[in-house]
Amino acid sequence: MSMGILCLNGEGQYLQRQKKFNATKINNPVSTSSLESGQGYIDHEVIILNYLLCLIVHRSARTVWSAVEDIETLHQEVEDLLADSEDIQYTDPTSSNTWSIRMDQSKKKWAALRPEIVESLLTAEYTEIQQFQHCRLKRSIIRCKDCIPKQLYCADCDILAHERKLHNRETNVKGFFQPLSPTTLVKVDIEGQFQFEEKNCLLHLEAPEQMCQCATDSIEVSEGKRAILIGIDGRYNVSLPHFKCPKCLVSRNTSVPQLIKSGYWPATASCETLYKIDVFVSYDHMKLTAPGMSRQSFTSLLEQRTEFFGRNGKICADAFQRSFFEWRYCQFEIDQLCGLKVFDCPACSPFMLAVAVDGNRKMYRFKRGDEDHGLFKGVFVCEDDDVSKFVDYINEKTKHSVGKGVCGTSQWTAAWESVPKKVNKLDEEGMAVCRHGVLLRSLNMMRGEIFAYPMYLQKEMTPRNVQFMCTDLSPLLDMKPFLSVMHAKAHSWKCEIMWGGRNQDGAGTTLGEEVEQVNSFLSRTAICSKYMTKGARTDMITIQAMAWNKRKIENLAKVLSRRLMKTKAKIQEESLNLDAIKRELTVTDDELQGWISEVKQWADTATIEESADSQQGLQKVIETLYVSIRQRKQNLYRQTDGNKRRHKLRIKILEEKAKLSAADICIDLLTVDIVYAYCLSYINNYNLITKKKAFDQVMILNRLTEEECIVLKEIKNHWKSLKREYSVLNDHSRHIDIEMKKNKQGCGFSESGILGLYSLLLKRLSYLKCHISSVRQLYSSVLDNCELKEDDYADEEDIQYGVEEEEEEEDFFSQSV
C-alpha cells in the first residue's frame, strides 16, 4: 500500500495494478507466510521494480510507446539502475557476532599481514652497521634484548653497562647475531680484530647496611666463591660477592638471609646453587595448570632456555624439587601465621551438609628408594600408622564375609570387608571432599577400597558436624547414609529408594560424586607421583590440593551465585513437568502422596520376608524385575556412551529377563484364583513403573526446593566467613602494632620479622577488602528483593564483628530462606 501512495500522482493504471498486487498478496497465504518468515526477498524486489516503473511512467506520462519497446526499454533501464546500486547491500548487524564469520575475518587479516611479518623477521636478523646509540662514536657490535629502547652498544660501553647485570645479549661480529653469556665480553685487539674473553659475573645483591662500627659508607665488594644461579631464563654461572670494610678490614661473606631478601633461594646450606624465587612461583602455577608436568620436564625447559640465550650447563631436577618443597612449606607456615585455612570450606562452616568420600585407583605409588615422611606430614594426607591401627581395630571387632560386597544382584569391587596388603602398588589415594569440591582430608589405601577406610575418614569428619556421608556404599557410622546419585543406579531398587541421594530429605541436589571433579585434576598428578618416594609424593599431593582449594575458594561466590540461578530456573521447569504428569495420569495431590508412601513402604519391606512362593512375594519380584529392565533399556544409550559399558548393561538385562521368565513359570504353577487376583490388582490400580515415575518427579522437585534454601544458607555462611576473617586479621594486625609500639617481641621472631608479618597482614587485609566488595555486588545481583548489608570498609578502625551484626545477618538471610 505504501508504494501505491508514493505513486499517487502517476498513472492510475499503476495504482490499480498495485492494489491488485496487494490484494493478491493478502489473499495468498503462501506469499504472506513467506514474507512473514523473512524469506520473501523476491516480493520485495517486485515492489522495488514496480516503484521504479512508476517513476519512469510518471516522468514520461504523456509519451506513447509500443508494448514491446516499452517492456524491453524499461527492463534495460531498471537493470542499469540496479547495477548502479550494487555497492548498497543489506548486512545483518548481528552477523559479525557469529563465531564462524569472526574466525574467517581473523584468518583473512592474518593472511594479509603474514608477508609483512615474515619480512619484519628477516629484517630483524640483518646485521647492518649502525652507530652506538649511547656514545655515537663507535660501531655497535652488541645488541641487548633487555635494554630497550637503546639496545645497541659498542665494546667499551657494553663492559661499563653490563658489569653486574645478567642481561641477554647477542653480538654481530661474525655477520649474524650470536647469543652471548653474561660472563662473555667482546674486545677489540691492536689489529682491530674482535676477541671473546670470559669474566666472573657477580651476583647482584643488596649490600649490608652496617658491617662494623666504622663511620664510613664505602664498602668494598670483591669476588667470592663460585655459584650457580637458576632462574626462569635458565642457568647462570656467577660469583657470590664478598664485602669488606676498607678501614677496619672486617669482611663478610654472603649470608642466607641476605640472599632471601634479594629474591634468591639457596638450594643447599653452603649456597653453591641458588634459585630465583620467581622460578618457584612459575613452577607452582604451572603445576596447577598442567598437573602432569614433571620436574624433569620443567628443568629440561630451563636447560633449553639456557642454550637459547648462549649459556650452557645442566640443572639437577632432584635438587630443584627438594628446594621447591622447602620454599612451599615455608610459604605454608607463613599462611598459617596469617590465619589462612586452606582445607576448610567457607560455605560449609560451621555445619557441613554433605561430604563425598571415594578412592582414586590411578594415584598409586611403586616402591622407590628409602621411605621418608615428607614436610607436609599429616597436613592433608593422614598418617599411615594411625590408619593402620584403626583398620586393625575394625578387623578385630567385626566378623567379615568372604568375597566382594553384594547389594541385590550387584557385586561391588569397592566393597571388600577385608583384603591383604598389596605388594606391587603400595599406595592408593582416598579423599573426602565437600559439596563445593574443596578437599578436606585424604589417606593412603594399602588394601584397596574396603569399608574401614571410609569409616576412618568419617571419624575424621565428625568434628565438622557433617549431616550426610556420601559414599559408593552404605556407611556404617552415625551420619546419615547417602548413596551417590550415579552409584545408586547400580544398587538394588529398594536400596536406591531408601539410601539414594535423590530420595534423602534435606540433601538438596547433592550428587555425592564431587570427588570425581578432584580426580580429574589429581589423576594427572599421578603420572609423576607414582615414581616418587612416600614423602615426596605426600608433599606433592598436599601442594596440589592446596592450590586446588585456593582456586575453588576464590571462585566460590561465582559458583554459589550460578547455582542459585540455575536452581530457581530448574524449579520452574520441574514444576511444569510434575503438573503434566498429574494431568496425564489424572491424579490429585492426595493420591500422589499416597503413591509416594506406597513406593517407600515397598522399598522398606525386607527382601527376606518376601517369599517367592507366596503371591505377594512373586508380585514383588515381577514388579522389581520389570521396572529394572525398563529403566536399563531406557538408559542404555541415554546415559552410556561406550560399547564396553553397554555390553555390561545388556548382560545385566539378559540375566534379569531370565529371572523374569522363571517368575512367569511360577505363575503357571499358581492356582487360577491367585493369578486372577494378581491380574485384577493390576487392572484396578496403576502398576509400579507408573508410581515410580511419579515418585522420581516428586523427589526431584523436593530436592530442588531444598537446594534453594541450602544455597542461600551457604551464601550466608560464606559472607559471614569473609567478614570473620577480615575481623580476625584486623585484630591481629592491631595487636602486632600495639606490641611493636611497646618494643615487645613475641612469637620467637625478631623485630624485622614481626614488621614483615605486619606487612603481610596488611596485604591480606587489602585483598580481603577488595574481595568482599566484589562478593557483595555479586550476591546482591542474584538475590531477589534484598541486598547484603552495606558495611563501611573504608576505615579499618571501624571493622568489628560481634553478636549484633550476626543477629542482623540472621534476619536478612532468614527472609531470603
MOGI-V868226 format. One record per backbone hydrogen bond with DSSP energy under -0.5 kcal/mol. NH is the residue of the N-H (numbers start at 0). CO is the residue of the C=O. E is the energy in kcal/mol with one decimal. If there is no record, write none. Layout:
((NH | CO | E) (NH | CO | E))
This chain:
((4 | 0 | -1.9) (5 | 1 | -2.1) (6 | 2 | -1.3) (7 | 4 | -1.4) (9 | 6 | -1.3) (14 | 10 | -1.2) (15 | 11 | -2.1) (16 | 12 | -2.5) (17 | 13 | -2.8) (18 | 14 | -2.3) (19 | 15 | -2.5) (20 | 16 | -2.5) (21 | 17 | -2.6) (22 | 18 | -2.7) (23 | 19 | -2.6) (24 | 20 | -2.2) (25 | 21 | -2.4) (26 | 22 | -2.5) (27 | 23 | -1.3) (28 | 26 | -0.8) (31 | 27 | -1.8) (32 | 28 | -2.4) (33 | 29 | -1.9) (34 | 30 | -1.9) (35 | 31 | -2.5) (36 | 32 | -1.9) (37 | 34 | -1.3) (38 | 33 | -2.4) (39 | 33 | -0.6) (43 | 39 | -1.5) (44 | 40 | -1.8) (45 | 41 | -2.0) (46 | 42 | -2.1) (47 | 43 | -2.2) (48 | 44 | -2.7) (49 | 45 | -2.6) (50 | 46 | -2.5) (51 | 47 | -2.5) (52 | 48 | -2.5) (53 | 49 | -2.3) (54 | 50 | -2.1) (55 | 51 | -2.4) (56 | 52 | -2.8) (57 | 53 | -2.6) (58 | 54 | -2.1) (59 | 55 | -1.6) (60 | 57 | -0.8) (62 | 59 | -1.2) (64 | 62 | -0.6) (69 | 65 | -2.5) (70 | 66 | -1.9) (71 | 67 | -2.2) (72 | 68 | -2.5) (73 | 69 | -2.6) (74 | 70 | -2.4) (75 | 71 | -2.1) (76 | 72 | -2.6) (77 | 73 | -2.7) (78 | 74 | -2.4) (79 | 75 | -2.1) (80 | 76 | -2.4) (81 | 77 | -2.6) (82 | 78 | -2.1) (83 | 79 | -1.6) (84 | 80 | -0.7) (84 | 81 | -0.5) (85 | 82 | -1.2) (87 | 84 | -1.0) (88 | 86 | -1.0) (94 | 91 | -1.6) (96 | 93 | -1.1) (97 | 94 | -1.3) (101 | 97 | -1.9) (102 | 98 | -2.4) (103 | 99 | -2.2) (104 | 100 | -2.5) (105 | 101 | -2.2) (106 | 102 | -2.5) (107 | 103 | -2.2) (108 | 104 | -2.2) (109 | 105 | -2.4) (110 | 106 | -2.6) (111 | 107 | -2.1) (112 | 108 | -1.7) (113 | 109 | -1.9) (114 | 110 | -0.6) (116 | 112 | -1.9) (117 | 113 | -2.6) (118 | 114 | -2.1) (119 | 115 | -2.1) (120 | 116 | -2.3) (121 | 117 | -2.0) (122 | 118 | -2.3) (123 | 119 | -2.0) (124 | 120 | -0.8) (124 | 121 | -0.7) (125 | 122 | -1.5) (127 | 125 | -1.3) (129 | 127 | -0.7) (131 | 137 | -2.3) (132 | 151 | -0.8) (135 | 131 | -0.7) (139 | 129 | -2.6) (140 | 152 | -2.0) (141 | 152 | -2.2) (142 | 169 | -3.1) (143 | 150 | -2.6) (144 | 142 | -0.5) (144 | 167 | -2.5) (146 | 143 | -0.8) (150 | 148 | -1.1) (152 | 141 | -2.5) (157 | 153 | -1.7) (158 | 154 | -1.2) (159 | 155 | -1.4) (160 | 156 | -2.4) (161 | 157 | -2.1) (162 | 159 | -0.6) (166 | 164 | -0.9) (168 | 166 | -0.8) (168 | 179 | -0.9) (169 | 142 | -1.6) (170 | 177 | -2.4) (171 | 140 | -1.4) (173 | 175 | -0.6) (174 | 171 | -1.4) (177 | 170 | -3.1) (177 | 175 | -0.6) (179 | 168 | -2.9) (183 | 180 | -2.1) (184 | 196 | -3.4) (186 | 184 | -0.5) (186 | 194 | -3.0) (188 | 186 | -0.5) (188 | 192 | -2.8) (191 | 188 | -1.3) (194 | 186 | -3.2) (196 | 184 | -2.3) (198 | 182 | -2.5) (200 | 198 | -0.5) (201 | 199 | -0.6) (202 | 238 | -2.6) (204 | 202 | -0.7) (215 | 213 | -1.6) (219 | 243 | -2.6) (221 | 241 | -2.5) (223 | 239 | -2.2) (226 | 237 | -2.8) (227 | 271 | -2.0) (228 | 235 | -2.7) (229 | 273 | -2.1) (230 | 233 | -2.8) (233 | 230 | -1.6) (235 | 228 | -3.2) (237 | 226 | -2.2) (237 | 235 | -0.6) (238 | 200 | -2.4) (239 | 224 | -2.7) (241 | 221 | -2.7) (242 | 251 | -2.4) (243 | 219 | -2.1) (244 | 249 | -2.7) (245 | 217 | -0.6) (245 | 243 | -0.5) (248 | 244 | -1.3) (251 | 242 | -2.7) (258 | 254 | -1.8) (259 | 255 | -2.5) (260 | 256 | -2.2) (261 | 257 | -1.2) (262 | 259 | -1.4) (263 | 258 | -2.6) (264 | 274 | -2.9) (266 | 272 | -3.2) (267 | 272 | -0.6) (270 | 267 | -1.3) (273 | 227 | -3.6) (274 | 264 | -2.3) (275 | 229 | -2.6) (276 | 262 | -2.0) (278 | 275 | -1.4) (279 | 275 | -0.8) (280 | 276 | -1.9) (281 | 277 | -2.2) (282 | 278 | -2.0) (283 | 279 | -2.5) (284 | 280 | -2.3) (285 | 281 | -2.3) (286 | 282 | -2.2) (287 | 283 | -1.2) (288 | 284 | -1.9) (289 | 285 | -3.6) (292 | 289 | -1.8) (297 | 293 | -1.8) (298 | 294 | -2.6) (299 | 295 | -2.0) (300 | 296 | -1.8) (301 | 297 | -1.9) (302 | 298 | -2.1) (303 | 299 | -2.1) (304 | 300 | -1.9) (305 | 301 | -2.0) (306 | 302 | -2.2) (307 | 303 | -2.1) (308 | 304 | -1.6) (309 | 306 | -1.4) (310 | 305 | -2.5) (319 | 315 | -1.6) (320 | 316 | -2.3) (321 | 317 | -2.3) (322 | 318 | -2.2) (323 | 319 | -2.3) (324 | 320 | -2.3) (325 | 321 | -1.9) (326 | 322 | -2.6) (327 | 323 | -2.5) (328 | 324 | -2.3) (329 | 325 | -2.0) (330 | 326 | -1.9) (331 | 327 | -1.8) (332 | 328 | -2.1) (333 | 329 | -1.9) (334 | 330 | -2.1) (335 | 331 | -1.9) (336 | 332 | -1.9) (337 | 333 | -1.6) (338 | 335 | -1.2) (339 | 334 | -2.6) (341 | 339 | -0.7) (343 | 340 | -0.8) (345 | 343 | -0.6) (347 | 344 | -1.0) (348 | 345 | -0.7) (351 | 463 | -0.9) (351 | 464 | -1.1) (352 | 350 | -0.5) (354 | 467 | -1.7) (355 | 432 | -3.4) (356 | 469 | -3.1) (357 | 430 | -1.8) (359 | 428 | -3.1) (362 | 359 | -1.2) (363 | 361 | -1.0) (364 | 426 | -0.8) (365 | 529 | -2.5) (371 | 369 | -0.6) (377 | 380 | -0.8) (378 | 375 | -1.4) (379 | 375 | -0.7) (381 | 441 | -3.3) (386 | 382 | -1.8) (387 | 383 | -2.6) (388 | 384 | -2.2) (389 | 385 | -1.8) (390 | 386 | -2.4) (391 | 387 | -2.4) (392 | 388 | -2.0) (393 | 389 | -2.2) (394 | 390 | -2.3) (395 | 391 | -1.8) (396 | 392 | -1.8) (397 | 393 | -1.2) (404 | 411 | -1.0) (406 | 409 | -2.4) (408 | 406 | -0.5) (409 | 406 | -1.9) (411 | 404 | -2.8) (414 | 411 | -0.9) (415 | 448 | -1.1) (416 | 402 | -0.5) (421 | 445 | -2.0) (425 | 364 | -2.4) (425 | 423 | -0.6) (426 | 364 | -0.8) (428 | 359 | -1.2) (429 | 442 | -2.5) (430 | 357 | -2.6) (431 | 440 | -2.7) (432 | 355 | -2.7) (433 | 437 | -2.0) (434 | 353 | -0.8) (436 | 433 | -1.8) (439 | 431 | -2.8) (440 | 431 | -1.2) (441 | 379 | -1.7) (442 | 429 | -2.2) (444 | 427 | -4.5) (444 | 442 | -0.5) (445 | 443 | -0.9) (449 | 447 | -1.3) (450 | 415 | -1.6) (452 | 449 | -0.8) (453 | 449 | -0.8) (454 | 450 | -1.4) (455 | 451 | -1.8) (456 | 452 | -2.1) (457 | 453 | -2.1) (458 | 454 | -2.1) (459 | 455 | -2.1) (460 | 456 | -1.7) (461 | 457 | -0.6) (461 | 458 | -0.7) (463 | 460 | -1.5) (464 | 461 | -1.6) (466 | 351 | -1.8) (467 | 352 | -2.5) (468 | 479 | -2.0) (469 | 354 | -3.0) (469 | 467 | -0.6) (470 | 468 | -0.7) (470 | 481 | -1.9) (479 | 466 | -1.8) (481 | 468 | -0.9) (482 | 498 | -3.2) (483 | 470 | -1.3) (484 | 510 | -2.4) (487 | 483 | -2.3) (488 | 484 | -0.6) (488 | 485 | -1.0) (489 | 486 | -1.2) (490 | 486 | -0.6) (490 | 487 | -0.7) (495 | 491 | -2.4) (496 | 492 | -2.2) (497 | 493 | -2.1) (498 | 494 | -2.8) (499 | 495 | -2.1) (500 | 482 | -1.9) (502 | 499 | -1.3) (503 | 500 | -1.1) (504 | 502 | -0.6) (506 | 503 | -1.7) (509 | 506 | -1.3) (515 | 512 | -1.2) (516 | 512 | -0.5) (516 | 513 | -0.7) (517 | 513 | -1.0) (518 | 514 | -2.5) (519 | 515 | -1.7) (520 | 516 | -0.6) (520 | 517 | -1.0) (521 | 517 | -3.2) (522 | 518 | -2.4) (523 | 520 | -0.7) (524 | 520 | -0.6) (525 | 521 | -1.3) (526 | 523 | -0.8) (527 | 524 | -1.5) (528 | 524 | -2.3) (529 | 525 | -1.4) (530 | 527 | -1.1) (531 | 528 | -1.3) (536 | 532 | -2.6) (537 | 533 | -2.3) (538 | 534 | -2.4) (539 | 535 | -2.6) (540 | 536 | -2.5) (541 | 537 | -2.1) (542 | 538 | -2.5) (543 | 539 | -2.5) (544 | 540 | -2.4) (545 | 541 | -2.4) (546 | 542 | -2.1) (547 | 543 | -2.3) (548 | 544 | -2.6) (549 | 545 | -2.2) (550 | 546 | -1.9) (551 | 547 | -2.2) (552 | 548 | -2.9) (553 | 549 | -2.0) (554 | 550 | -1.5) (555 | 552 | -1.1) (558 | 554 | -2.1) (559 | 555 | -2.6) (560 | 556 | -2.2) (561 | 557 | -2.4) (562 | 558 | -2.5) (563 | 559 | -2.2) (564 | 560 | -2.0) (565 | 561 | -2.3) (566 | 562 | -2.1) (567 | 563 | -2.1) (568 | 564 | -2.0) (569 | 565 | -2.4) (570 | 566 | -2.1) (571 | 567 | -1.4) (572 | 568 | -1.7) (573 | 569 | -2.7) (574 | 570 | -2.0) (575 | 571 | -1.7) (576 | 572 | -1.7) (577 | 573 | -2.3) (578 | 574 | -2.1) (579 | 575 | -2.0) (580 | 576 | -2.0) (581 | 577 | -2.2) (582 | 578 | -2.3) (583 | 579 | -2.3) (584 | 580 | -2.6) (585 | 581 | -1.3) (586 | 581 | -1.3) (591 | 587 | -2.2) (592 | 588 | -2.3) (593 | 589 | -1.8) (594 | 590 | -2.0) (595 | 591 | -2.1) (596 | 592 | -2.1) (597 | 593 | -2.0) (598 | 594 | -2.6) (599 | 595 | -2.3) (600 | 596 | -2.5) (601 | 597 | -2.6) (602 | 598 | -2.2) (603 | 599 | -1.9) (604 | 600 | -0.8) (604 | 601 | -0.6) (609 | 605 | -0.5) (609 | 606 | -0.8) (610 | 608 | -1.0) (613 | 610 | -1.2) (617 | 613 | -2.4) (618 | 614 | -2.2) (619 | 615 | -2.2) (620 | 616 | -2.1) (621 | 617 | -2.4) (622 | 618 | -2.4) (623 | 619 | -2.4) (624 | 620 | -2.4) (625 | 621 | -2.5) (626 | 622 | -2.5) (627 | 623 | -2.3) (628 | 624 | -2.6) (629 | 625 | -2.3) (630 | 626 | -2.3) (631 | 627 | -2.3) (632 | 628 | -2.1) (633 | 629 | -2.0) (634 | 630 | -2.1) (635 | 632 | -0.8) (638 | 634 | -1.4) (645 | 641 | -2.0) (646 | 642 | -2.3) (647 | 643 | -1.4) (648 | 644 | -1.9) (649 | 645 | -2.5) (650 | 646 | -2.0) (651 | 647 | -2.1) (652 | 648 | -2.3) (653 | 649 | -2.4) (654 | 650 | -2.2) (655 | 651 | -2.1) (656 | 652 | -2.3) (657 | 653 | -2.1) (658 | 654 | -1.9) (659 | 655 | -2.2) (660 | 656 | -2.4) (661 | 657 | -2.0) (662 | 658 | -1.9) (663 | 659 | -1.8) (664 | 660 | -1.8) (665 | 661 | -1.6) (666 | 662 | -1.4) (667 | 663 | -1.4) (668 | 664 | -0.9) (669 | 665 | -0.8) (669 | 666 | -0.8) (674 | 670 | -2.0) (675 | 671 | -2.6) (676 | 672 | -2.4) (677 | 673 | -2.3) (678 | 674 | -2.7) (679 | 675 | -2.4) (680 | 676 | -1.8) (681 | 677 | -1.0) (682 | 678 | -1.6) (683 | 679 | -2.3) (684 | 680 | -1.0) (690 | 686 | -1.7) (691 | 687 | -2.8) (692 | 688 | -1.7) (693 | 689 | -2.1) (694 | 690 | -2.5) (695 | 691 | -2.5) (696 | 692 | -1.8) (697 | 693 | -2.2) (698 | 694 | -2.3) (699 | 695 | -2.2) (700 | 696 | -2.0) (701 | 697 | -2.3) (702 | 698 | -2.5) (703 | 699 | -2.1) (704 | 700 | -2.1) (705 | 701 | -2.2) (706 | 702 | -2.4) (707 | 703 | -1.7) (708 | 704 | -1.2) (709 | 705 | -2.5) (710 | 706 | -2.9) (711 | 707 | -1.8) (712 | 708 | -2.1) (713 | 709 | -2.3) (714 | 710 | -2.5) (715 | 711 | -2.1) (716 | 712 | -2.6) (717 | 713 | -2.6) (718 | 714 | -2.5) (719 | 715 | -2.5) (720 | 716 | -2.3) (721 | 717 | -2.1) (722 | 718 | -2.0) (723 | 719 | -2.5) (724 | 720 | -2.4) (725 | 721 | -2.3) (726 | 722 | -2.5) (727 | 723 | -2.6) (728 | 724 | -2.6) (729 | 725 | -2.3) (730 | 726 | -2.5) (731 | 727 | -2.4) (732 | 728 | -2.6) (733 | 729 | -2.1) (734 | 730 | -2.1) (735 | 731 | -2.3) (736 | 732 | -2.3) (737 | 733 | -2.2) (738 | 734 | -2.3) (739 | 735 | -2.5) (740 | 736 | -1.8) (741 | 737 | -1.4) (742 | 739 | -1.3) (743 | 738 | -2.6) (748 | 745 | -1.6) (753 | 749 | -2.3) (754 | 750 | -2.2) (755 | 751 | -2.1) (756 | 752 | -2.2) (757 | 753 | -2.4) (758 | 754 | -1.9) (759 | 755 | -2.1) (760 | 756 | -2.2) (761 | 757 | -2.0) (762 | 758 | -2.1) (763 | 759 | -2.5) (764 | 760 | -2.5) (765 | 761 | -2.2) (766 | 762 | -2.0) (767 | 763 | -2.6) (768 | 764 | -2.4) (769 | 765 | -1.7) (770 | 766 | -2.7) (771 | 767 | -3.1) (772 | 768 | -1.5) (773 | 769 | -1.9) (774 | 770 | -2.5) (775 | 771 | -2.5) (776 | 772 | -1.8) (777 | 773 | -2.1) (778 | 774 | -2.8) (779 | 775 | -2.2) (780 | 776 | -1.3) (781 | 777 | -0.8) (781 | 778 | -0.7) (782 | 778 | -1.8) (790 | 788 | -0.7) (792 | 790 | -0.9) (795 | 793 | -0.6) (797 | 794 | -1.2) (798 | 795 | -1.1) (799 | 797 | -0.7) (801 | 799 | -0.6) (805 | 801 | -1.4) (806 | 802 | -2.2) (807 | 803 | -2.1) (808 | 804 | -2.4) (809 | 805 | -2.2) (810 | 806 | -2.0) (811 | 807 | -2.1) (812 | 808 | -2.8) (813 | 809 | -2.0) (814 | 810 | -1.4) (815 | 811 | -1.2) (816 | 812 | -2.6))
